[in-house]
Structures are given as C-alpha cells and as structure tokens.
C-alpha cells in the first residue's frame, strides 16, 4: 500500500513556475483554504492511481484462454 503524502510534502513538490501558472488560473497555494483544496485533489488522484495499479484478485481476472 502506498504511503499517504503529507500536505507539506505535496505543496513543496510544486515548483515556482507551476505555482505561478496555478495562480493565473485563480488557485493561490499560499492561501490555506485553496492549498487544502489542492492537496485534497492530489490525494484523491494518488489514491485513484494506486487503486488502478494494485494487483487484482483472481476473482477480478478474466478466465485463461
């Protein structure tokens, strides 16, 4: 299982150029409420990606040919 990243870790990973782009679109990561919204979205994406890449159980696999 993948470790859940901290909010600080997620926000530190956003380079200044990307922060400027997000700010132009109205998302200021220096604003606590907007940063929380961004972090929640990143975590949701992380969980979705982890679920897709997790090994499937034998019941979910199609039968062999």
N, CA, C and O atoms as a GROMACS GRO file, in nm:
protein
  260
    1UNK      N    1   0.083  -0.118   0.000
    1UNK     CA    2   0.000   0.000   0.000
    1UNK      C    3   0.088   0.124   0.000
    1UNK      O    4   0.191   0.128   0.067
    2UNK      N    5   0.048   0.221  -0.073
    2UNK     CA    6   0.124   0.344  -0.086
    2UNK      C    7   0.105   0.434   0.035
    2UNK      O    8  -0.005   0.446   0.089
    3UNK      N    9   0.212   0.496   0.077
    3UNK     CA   10   0.208   0.588   0.191
    3UNK      C   11   0.139   0.718   0.150
    3UNK      O   12   0.166   0.773   0.044
    4UNK      N   13   0.050   0.766   0.236
    4UNK     CA   14  -0.019   0.892   0.210
    4UNK      C   15   0.078   1.007   0.233
    4UNK      O   16   0.138   1.018   0.340
    5UNK      N   17   0.093   1.094   0.132
    5UNK     CA   18   0.187   1.206   0.143
    5UNK      C   19   0.129   1.317   0.230
    5UNK      O   20   0.008   1.342   0.229
    6UNK      N   21   0.215   1.382   0.306
    6UNK     CA   22   0.170   1.493   0.390
    6UNK      C   23   0.138   1.614   0.301
    6UNK      O   24   0.186   1.624   0.188
    7UNK      N   25   0.057   1.705   0.355
    7UNK     CA   26   0.024   1.827   0.281
    7UNK      C   27   0.150   1.907   0.251
    7UNK      O   28   0.165   1.960   0.142
    8UNK      N   29   0.240   1.916   0.348
    8UNK     CA   30   0.364   1.991   0.328
    8UNK      C   31   0.447   1.929   0.215
    8UNK      O   32   0.504   2.000   0.134
    9UNK      N   33   0.454   1.798   0.212
    9UNK     CA   34   0.530   1.727   0.108
    9UNK      C   35   0.471   1.755  -0.030
    9UNK      O   36   0.544   1.778  -0.126
   10UNK      N   37   0.339   1.753  -0.040
   10UNK     CA   38   0.271   1.780  -0.168
   10UNK      C   39   0.298   1.923  -0.212
   10UNK      O   40   0.332   1.948  -0.328
   11UNK      N   41   0.282   2.018  -0.120
   11UNK     CA   42   0.299   2.159  -0.156
   11UNK      C   43   0.444   2.192  -0.190
   11UNK      O   44   0.470   2.275  -0.277
   12UNK      N   45   0.539   2.128  -0.121
   12UNK     CA   46   0.682   2.151  -0.152
   12UNK      C   47   0.717   2.099  -0.290
   12UNK      O   48   0.812   2.147  -0.353
   13UNK      N   49   0.643   2.000  -0.339
   13UNK     CA   50   0.674   1.940  -0.468
   13UNK      C   51   0.628   2.025  -0.587
   13UNK      O   52   0.661   1.994  -0.702
   14UNK      N   53   0.552   2.132  -0.561
   14UNK     CA   54   0.503   2.218  -0.669
   14UNK      C   55   0.608   2.325  -0.697
   14UNK      O   56   0.632   2.410  -0.611
   15UNK      N   57   0.671   2.322  -0.815
   15UNK     CA   58   0.776   2.420  -0.845
   15UNK      C   59   0.717   2.561  -0.862
   15UNK      O   60   0.599   2.576  -0.893
   16UNK      N   61   0.800   2.664  -0.842
   16UNK     CA   62   0.753   2.803  -0.852
   16UNK      C   63   0.682   2.834  -0.985
   16UNK      O   64   0.583   2.907  -0.987
   17UNK      N   65   0.732   2.781  -1.092
   17UNK     CA   66   0.670   2.808  -1.223
   17UNK      C   67   0.527   2.753  -1.228
   17UNK      O   68   0.437   2.819  -1.281
   18UNK      N   69   0.506   2.633  -1.172
   18UNK     CA   70   0.372   2.574  -1.168
   18UNK      C   71   0.281   2.651  -1.072
   18UNK      O   72   0.162   2.666  -1.097
   19UNK      N   73   0.338   2.700  -0.961
   19UNK     CA   74   0.261   2.782  -0.867
   19UNK      C   75   0.212   2.909  -0.936
   19UNK      O   76   0.098   2.951  -0.917
   20UNK      N   77   0.299   2.969  -1.017
   20UNK     CA   78   0.261   3.091  -1.090
   20UNK      C   79   0.150   3.061  -1.190
   20UNK      O   80   0.057   3.140  -1.206
   21UNK      N   81   0.159   2.947  -1.258
   21UNK     CA   82   0.054   2.908  -1.352
   21UNK      C   83  -0.078   2.887  -1.280
   21UNK      O   84  -0.183   2.933  -1.326
   22UNK      N   85  -0.074   2.816  -1.168
   22UNK     CA   86  -0.196   2.793  -1.091
   22UNK      C   87  -0.256   2.926  -1.042
   22UNK      O   88  -0.378   2.943  -1.042
   23UNK      N   89  -0.169   3.018  -1.002
   23UNK     CA   90  -0.217   3.148  -0.955
   23UNK      C   91  -0.288   3.223  -1.067
   23UNK      O   92  -0.389   3.290  -1.043
   24UNK      N   93  -0.236   3.213  -1.190
   24UNK     CA   94  -0.302   3.279  -1.305
   24UNK      C   95  -0.441   3.220  -1.329
   24UNK      O   96  -0.530   3.290  -1.378
   25UNK      N   97  -0.459   3.093  -1.294
   25UNK     CA   98  -0.591   3.029  -1.309
   25UNK      C   99  -0.678   3.048  -1.184
   25UNK      O  100  -0.788   2.994  -1.177
   26UNK      N  101  -0.628   3.123  -1.086
   26UNK     CA  102  -0.708   3.156  -0.969
   26UNK      C  103  -0.688   3.066  -0.849
   26UNK      O  104  -0.765   3.073  -0.754
   27UNK      N  105  -0.585   2.982  -0.851
   27UNK     CA  106  -0.558   2.894  -0.737
   27UNK      C  107  -0.427   2.937  -0.672
   27UNK      O  108  -0.319   2.912  -0.725
   28UNK      N  109  -0.438   3.002  -0.557
   28UNK     CA  110  -0.322   3.053  -0.484
   28UNK      C  111  -0.286   2.955  -0.374
   28UNK      O  112  -0.358   2.943  -0.275
   29UNK      N  113  -0.175   2.884  -0.391
   29UNK     CA  114  -0.135   2.783  -0.293
   29UNK      C  115  -0.084   2.843  -0.163
   29UNK      O  116  -0.059   2.770  -0.067
   30UNK      N  117  -0.069   2.976  -0.158
   30UNK     CA  118  -0.032   3.042  -0.033
   30UNK      C  119  -0.156   3.069   0.054
   30UNK      O  120  -0.142   3.102   0.172
   31UNK      N  121  -0.274   3.054  -0.003
   31UNK     CA  122  -0.399   3.068   0.072
   31UNK      C  123  -0.431   2.932   0.134
   31UNK      O  124  -0.443   2.833   0.060
   32UNK      N  125  -0.445   2.923   0.266
   32UNK     CA  126  -0.466   2.793   0.331
   32UNK      C  127  -0.586   2.714   0.279
   32UNK      O  128  -0.577   2.592   0.262
   33UNK      N  129  -0.698   2.780   0.255
   33UNK     CA  130  -0.817   2.709   0.207
   33UNK      C  131  -0.795   2.655   0.066
   33UNK      O  132  -0.836   2.543   0.035
   34UNK      N  133  -0.732   2.734  -0.019
   34UNK     CA  134  -0.707   2.688  -0.156
   34UNK      C  135  -0.600   2.579  -0.159
   34UNK      O  136  -0.608   2.486  -0.238
   35UNK      N  137  -0.500   2.592  -0.072
   35UNK     CA  138  -0.397   2.488  -0.062
   35UNK      C  139  -0.459   2.356  -0.017
   35UNK      O  140  -0.424   2.250  -0.068
   36UNK      N  141  -0.551   2.362   0.080
   36UNK     CA  142  -0.620   2.241   0.128
   36UNK      C  143  -0.699   2.175   0.015
   36UNK      O  144  -0.698   2.053   0.001
   37UNK      N  145  -0.767   2.257  -0.065
   37UNK     CA  146  -0.843   2.208  -0.181
   37UNK      C  147  -0.749   2.136  -0.279
   37UNK      O  148  -0.781   2.028  -0.328
   38UNK      N  149  -0.634   2.197  -0.307
   38UNK     CA  150  -0.536   2.139  -0.398
   38UNK      C  151  -0.482   2.007  -0.343
   38UNK      O  152  -0.474   1.908  -0.416
   39UNK      N  153  -0.446   2.005  -0.215
   39UNK     CA  154  -0.391   1.884  -0.152
   39UNK      C  155  -0.494   1.772  -0.155
   39UNK      O  156  -0.460   1.657  -0.183
   40UNK      N  157  -0.620   1.804  -0.126
   40UNK     CA  158  -0.726   1.702  -0.131
   40UNK      C  159  -0.737   1.642  -0.271
   40UNK      O  160  -0.756   1.522  -0.286
   41UNK      N  161  -0.726   1.726  -0.374
   41UNK     CA  162  -0.731   1.678  -0.512
   41UNK      C  163  -0.613   1.588  -0.547
   41UNK      O  164  -0.630   1.486  -0.613
   42UNK      N  165  -0.495   1.628  -0.502
   42UNK     CA  166  -0.376   1.546  -0.528
   42UNK      C  167  -0.388   1.412  -0.458
   42UNK      O  168  -0.354   1.308  -0.515
   43UNK      N  169  -0.435   1.413  -0.334
   43UNK     CA  170  -0.451   1.286  -0.261
   43UNK      C  171  -0.554   1.196  -0.328
   43UNK      O  172  -0.535   1.075  -0.336
   44UNK      N  173  -0.663   1.254  -0.376
   44UNK     CA  174  -0.764   1.175  -0.446
   44UNK      C  175  -0.704   1.112  -0.571
   44UNK      O  176  -0.731   0.996  -0.602
   45UNK      N  177  -0.624   1.189  -0.644
   45UNK     CA  178  -0.558   1.135  -0.763
   45UNK      C  179  -0.460   1.024  -0.726
   45UNK      O  180  -0.454   0.921  -0.792
   46UNK      N  181  -0.383   1.046  -0.619
   46UNK     CA  182  -0.288   0.943  -0.573
   46UNK      C  183  -0.360   0.812  -0.540
   46UNK      O  184  -0.315   0.704  -0.577
   47UNK      N  185  -0.473   0.824  -0.470
   47UNK     CA  186  -0.550   0.704  -0.432
   47UNK      C  187  -0.606   0.634  -0.554
   47UNK      O  188  -0.606   0.511  -0.560
   48UNK      N  189  -0.653   0.710  -0.651
   48UNK     CA  190  -0.708   0.651  -0.773
   48UNK      C  191  -0.599   0.578  -0.852
   48UNK      O  192  -0.621   0.468  -0.903
   49UNK      N  193  -0.483   0.640  -0.863
   49UNK     CA  194  -0.371   0.578  -0.935
   49UNK      C  195  -0.327   0.451  -0.863
   49UNK      O  196  -0.300   0.349  -0.927
   50UNK      N  197  -0.320   0.456  -0.730
   50UNK     CA  198  -0.280   0.338  -0.653
   50UNK      C  199  -0.381   0.225  -0.671
   50UNK      O  200  -0.343   0.108  -0.680
   51UNK      N  201  -0.509   0.259  -0.675
   51UNK     CA  202  -0.612   0.156  -0.692
   51UNK      C  203  -0.603   0.092  -0.830
   51UNK      O  204  -0.625  -0.029  -0.844
   52UNK      N  205  -0.570   0.171  -0.931
   52UNK     CA  206  -0.558   0.115  -1.066
   52UNK      C  207  -0.437   0.026  -1.082
   52UNK      O  208  -0.440  -0.072  -1.157
   53UNK      N  209  -0.330   0.059  -1.010
   53UNK     CA  210  -0.208  -0.019  -1.025
   53UNK      C  211  -0.196  -0.133  -0.924
   53UNK      O  212  -0.100  -0.210  -0.930
   54UNK      N  213  -0.292  -0.143  -0.833
   54UNK     CA  214  -0.289  -0.251  -0.734
   54UNK      C  215  -0.316  -0.385  -0.803
   54UNK      O  216  -0.395  -0.391  -0.898
   55UNK      N  217  -0.252  -0.490  -0.756
   55UNK     CA  218  -0.279  -0.621  -0.816
   55UNK      C  219  -0.425  -0.661  -0.795
   55UNK      O  220  -0.481  -0.643  -0.686
   56UNK      N  221  -0.484  -0.712  -0.898
   56UNK     CA  222  -0.624  -0.753  -0.891
   56UNK      C  223  -0.634  -0.893  -0.833
   56UNK      O  224  -0.543  -0.974  -0.848
   57UNK      N  225  -0.744  -0.919  -0.768
   57UNK     CA  226  -0.764  -1.052  -0.711
   57UNK      C  227  -0.796  -1.149  -0.825
   57UNK      O  228  -0.830  -1.106  -0.935
   58UNK      N  229  -0.785  -1.278  -0.799
   58UNK     CA  230  -0.811  -1.379  -0.903
   58UNK      C  231  -0.956  -1.376  -0.948
   58UNK      O  232  -0.987  -1.417  -1.060
   59UNK      N  233  -1.047  -1.328  -0.862
   59UNK     CA  234  -1.189  -1.320  -0.900
   59UNK      C  235  -1.212  -1.210  -1.003
   59UNK      O  236  -1.306  -1.219  -1.082
   60UNK      N  237  -1.129  -1.107  -1.004
   60UNK     CA  238  -1.146  -0.996  -1.097
   60UNK      C  239  -1.084  -1.023  -1.234
   60UNK      O  240  -1.114  -0.954  -1.331
   61UNK      N  241  -0.998  -1.123  -1.241
   61UNK     CA  242  -0.926  -1.151  -1.366
   61UNK      C  243  -1.015  -1.233  -1.460
   61UNK      O  244  -1.093  -1.317  -1.416
   62UNK      N  245  -1.001  -1.207  -1.588
   62UNK     CA  246  -1.077  -1.290  -1.683
   62UNK      C  247  -1.022  -1.432  -1.683
   62UNK      O  248  -0.904  -1.453  -1.652
   63UNK      N  249  -1.104  -1.531  -1.718
   63UNK     CA  250  -1.054  -1.671  -1.718
   63UNK      C  251  -0.948  -1.688  -1.826
   63UNK      O  252  -0.952  -1.618  -1.927
   64UNK      N  253  -0.854  -1.778  -1.805
   64UNK     CA  254  -0.749  -1.803  -1.905
   64UNK      C  255  -0.811  -1.863  -2.032
   64UNK      O  256  -0.916  -1.927  -2.028
   65UNK      N  257  -0.745  -1.841  -2.142
   65UNK     CA  258  -0.795  -1.892  -2.271
   65UNK      C  259  -0.743  -2.030  -2.300
   65UNK      O  260  -0.775  -2.088  -2.404
   0.00000   0.00000   0.00000
